[in-house]
Amino acid sequence: MFDELVRCDFLGIAYLVAHPGAFTTSSEAEGIARVAKGLDEVHRRGKKLKAQILLETTAGQGSTLGWRFEQLGRSSNKPPRGAAGHLLDTCHVFAAGYAMETKKEYTAMMAQLDAAVA
């Protein structure tokens, strides 16, 4: 991921979009901890880079992480991970079960996202 971030920076690409990954043989908490540790390492090594990592929401199949907003927040909110942003994929969010058909549902979903990743 660090190499990809360097490439983005070199090419003037502002963001590197990535899914958080999965916890295939461990627990959700351990998977989130690994994502956080990886982000810490990338940010430690890339302090001078301008490109920013965006963790994208996922649909939630199997043991994937990032389908619940709280998973994204726990993976990326604490410094130096605070440099990671988030990308909302509406198709993935809908598949993960978040309601957003009406303006009221959409507003509530966005409030959940804001609360989880702020």
Buried (B, 14 or more C-beta within 10 A) or exposed (E): BBEBBBEBBEEEBEEBEBBBBBBEEEEBEEBBBBBBEBBBEBBEBBEEBEBBBBBBBBBBEEBBBBBBBEBBBBBBBEEBBEBBBBBBBEEBBBBBEBEBEEEEEBEBBBEBBEEBBE
